[in-house]
Structures are given as C-alpha cells and as structure tokens.
Amino acid sequence: MKFRPLLAALALFLTAALPLQAQEKKITRVGDFQIIAIFEKGRFDRCAAVLTNGTGMLRLA
C-alpha cells in the first residue's frame, strides 16, 4: 500500500489544523445550576452557570 504513509500524514495534518476547543471543568452545584470553569489555551478564561433539563440547556456566562 503506497498510500498508507500519505493517509497517515493527512490524518495528522487535519487533526493539527482543527481549532482547539475550550476545556470545561465542573466546580460545584448551586441549587439546580452546575457551576463550571472554562479554560482557553490552557488558561482560565471565564466561568458559567449551566441549567439543563430534559428538553434544553440554559447557560449564563
């Protein structure tokens, strides 16, 4: 298979080219809200309160 190294290189390139996603860490609960910390580029950026139920989600940042 001549194309196996090419496919591996393409997969690596596509993975590296994707933008980084924000990382979220659950901190605590306050009533029905889940409090989370949001990290961008490995550094704390903001926090948010998240309320979820069976039909949707509300996020206050």
N, CA, C and O of each residue as an XYZ file, in Angstrom:
244
protein
N       0.829     -1.183      0.000
C       0.000      0.000      0.000
C       0.876      1.250      0.000
O       1.432      1.617      1.035
N       0.998      1.882     -1.113
C       1.792      3.095     -1.241
C       1.158      4.276     -0.511
O       1.852      5.196     -0.077
N      -0.149      4.240     -0.383
C      -0.851      5.415      0.131
C      -0.971      5.440      1.657
O      -1.429      6.439      2.212
N      -0.584      4.395      2.331
C      -0.728      4.347      3.790
C       0.043      5.489      4.477
O      -0.536      6.155      5.335
N       1.326      5.751      4.142
C       2.019      6.896      4.780
C       1.367      8.236      4.445
O       1.324      9.138      5.282
N       0.863      8.361      3.226
C       0.192      9.595      2.826
C      -1.093      9.793      3.624
O      -1.380     10.904      4.069
N      -1.859      8.735      3.806
C      -3.093      8.832      4.583
C      -2.803      9.161      6.051
O      -3.522      9.947      6.668
N      -1.762      8.567      6.598
C      -1.382      8.864      7.979
C      -0.965     10.322      8.124
O      -1.342     10.977      9.096
N      -0.200     10.832      7.183
C       0.230     12.234      7.228
C      -0.968     13.170      7.076
O      -1.042     14.194      7.754
N      -1.892     12.828      6.202
C      -3.091     13.646      6.004
C      -3.945     13.671      7.269
O      -4.452     14.725      7.653
N      -4.106     12.528      7.912
C      -4.883     12.470      9.150
C      -4.225     13.317     10.234
O      -4.919     14.025     10.965
N      -2.919     13.257     10.349
C      -2.196     14.058     11.337
C      -2.345     15.542     11.039
O      -2.546     16.340     11.954
N      -2.250     15.918      9.778
C      -2.395     17.318      9.386
C      -3.789     17.839      9.715
O      -3.929     18.934     10.259
N      -4.815     17.066      9.390
C      -6.184     17.505      9.650
C      -6.456     17.631     11.150
O      -7.167     18.539     11.581
N      -5.903     16.738     11.926
C      -6.077     16.810     13.376
C      -5.391     18.045     13.941
O      -5.946     18.719     14.810
N      -4.197     18.347     13.461
C      -3.447     19.503     13.955
C      -4.063     20.817     13.482
O      -3.905     21.844     14.143
N      -4.760     20.800     12.353
C      -5.313     22.023     11.789
C      -6.634     22.433     12.444
O      -7.086     23.564     12.264
N      -7.254     21.529     13.198
C      -8.514     21.869     13.831
C      -8.290     22.862     14.963
O      -7.298     22.757     15.684
N      -9.199     23.832     15.134
C      -9.040     24.776     16.238
C      -9.239     24.069     17.579
O      -9.998     23.105     17.683
N      -8.546     24.566     18.594
C      -8.670     23.975     19.918
C     -10.017     24.336     20.514
O     -10.499     25.458     20.357
N     -10.609     23.391     21.190
C     -11.871     23.621     21.866
C     -11.606     24.086     23.291
O     -10.595     23.728     23.895
N     -12.509     24.874     23.813
C     -12.399     25.286     25.208
C     -12.588     24.063     26.101
O     -13.402     23.188     25.806
N     -11.841     24.012     27.176
C     -11.968     22.933     28.151
C     -12.845     23.427     29.292
O     -12.736     24.578     29.715
N     -13.713     22.557     29.787
C     -14.608     22.907     30.880
C     -14.346     22.001     32.069
O     -14.095     20.807     31.909
N     -14.405     22.576     33.266
C     -14.210     21.808     34.490
C     -15.365     22.115     35.435
O     -15.630     23.277     35.744
N     -16.048     21.075     35.890
C     -17.149     21.257     36.829
C     -16.577     21.665     38.180
O     -15.636     21.050     38.682
N     -17.160     22.711     38.763
C     -16.673     23.220     40.032
C     -17.596     22.799     41.176
O     -17.153     22.137     42.115
N     -18.876     23.178     41.106
C     -19.825     22.862     42.173
C     -21.252     23.017     41.656
O     -21.463     23.372     40.496
N     -22.205     22.756     42.500
C     -23.612     22.986     42.194
C     -24.147     24.043     43.149
O     -23.796     24.066     44.329
N     -25.001     24.919     42.628
C     -25.711     25.908     43.433
C     -27.172     25.783     43.031
O     -27.570     26.229     41.955
N     -27.968     25.174     43.899
C     -29.359     24.904     43.549
C     -29.399     23.944     42.365
O     -28.774     22.884     42.401
N     -30.128     24.310     41.324
C     -30.214     23.486     40.115
C     -29.101     23.777     39.115
O     -28.994     23.088     38.101
N     -28.275     24.779     39.379
C     -27.232     25.196     38.436
C     -25.917     24.464     38.700
O     -25.513     24.283     39.849
N     -25.261     24.051     37.627
C     -23.900     23.500     37.687
C     -22.948     24.649     37.368
O     -23.089     25.289     36.326
N     -21.990     24.920     38.239
C     -21.007     25.986     38.023
C     -19.772     25.361     37.389
O     -19.218     24.394     37.913
N     -19.344     25.917     36.255
C     -18.187     25.384     35.540
C     -17.160     26.490     35.299
O     -17.505     27.666     35.181
N     -15.903     26.088     35.229
C     -14.816     26.983     34.833
C     -14.450     26.632     33.396
O     -14.378     25.456     33.037
N     -14.220     27.648     32.579
C     -13.900     27.454     31.159
C     -12.474     27.943     30.920
O     -12.115     29.065     31.277
N     -11.675     27.079     30.310
C     -10.270     27.375     30.034
C     -10.054     27.488     28.534
O     -10.505     26.629     27.777
N      -9.375     28.530     28.099
C      -8.992     28.729     26.702
C      -7.468     28.719     26.625
O      -6.803     29.419     27.389
N      -6.926     27.947     25.729
C      -5.476     27.839     25.539
C      -4.765     27.481     26.841
O      -3.656     27.946     27.102
N      -5.418     26.644     27.659
C      -4.812     26.175     28.890
C      -4.874     27.145     30.062
O      -4.335     26.854     31.130
N      -5.527     28.300     29.880
C      -5.613     29.292     30.953
C      -7.074     29.578     31.265
O      -7.924     29.543     30.375
N      -7.367     29.862     32.543
C      -8.727     30.201     32.935
C      -9.196     31.410     32.152
O      -8.477     32.402     32.037
N     -10.432     31.324     31.600
C     -10.977     32.418     30.809
C     -12.244     32.998     31.434
O     -12.400     34.216     31.517
N     -13.152     32.114     31.875
C     -14.421     32.582     32.430
C     -15.112     31.437     33.167
O     -14.677     30.287     33.104
N     -16.171     31.766     33.850
C     -16.978     30.734     34.477
C     -18.413     30.896     33.977
O     -18.774     31.928     33.410
N     -19.212     29.875     34.194
C     -20.589     29.902     33.730
C     -21.454     29.074     34.664
O     -20.972     28.172     35.350
N     -22.746     29.400     34.677
C     -23.738     28.616     35.396
C     -24.600     27.932     34.339
O     -25.095     28.583     33.418
N     -24.776     26.628     34.473
C     -25.490     25.845     33.463
C     -26.676     25.159     34.109
O     -26.546     24.510     35.147
N     -27.837     25.308     33.485
C     -29.059     24.648     33.932
C     -29.550     23.772     32.786
O     -29.817     24.274     31.694
N     -29.669     22.478     33.022
C     -30.151     21.568     31.982
C     -31.378     20.827     32.480
O     -31.538     20.577     33.675
N     -32.241     20.482     31.532
C     -33.371     19.617     31.822
C     -33.569     18.690     30.632
O     -32.708     18.638     29.754
N     -34.644     17.981     30.579
C     -34.850     17.009     29.513
C     -35.025     17.604     28.124
O     -34.865     16.892     27.133
N     -35.347     18.888     28.026
C     -35.621     19.469     26.711
C     -34.628     20.524     26.260
O     -34.657     20.919     25.094
N     -33.755     20.994     27.131
C     -32.831     22.038     26.695
C     -31.790     22.369     27.740
O     -31.646     21.686     28.754
N     -31.056     23.457     27.454
C     -29.984     23.882     28.342
C     -29.957     25.416     28.360
O     -30.138     26.060     27.326
N     -29.731     25.988     29.540
C     -29.549     27.419     29.709
C     -28.157     27.632     30.294
O     -27.816     27.047     31.322
N     -27.352     28.471     29.640
C     -26.004     28.751     30.133
C     -25.849     30.247     30.310
O     -26.034     31.020     29.370
N     -25.499     30.658     31.552
C     -25.244     32.062     31.862
C     -23.760     32.220     32.078
O     -23.181     31.587     32.961
N     -23.144     33.061     31.274
C     -21.688     33.248     31.385
C     -21.381     34.668     31.789
O     -20.213     35.029     31.936
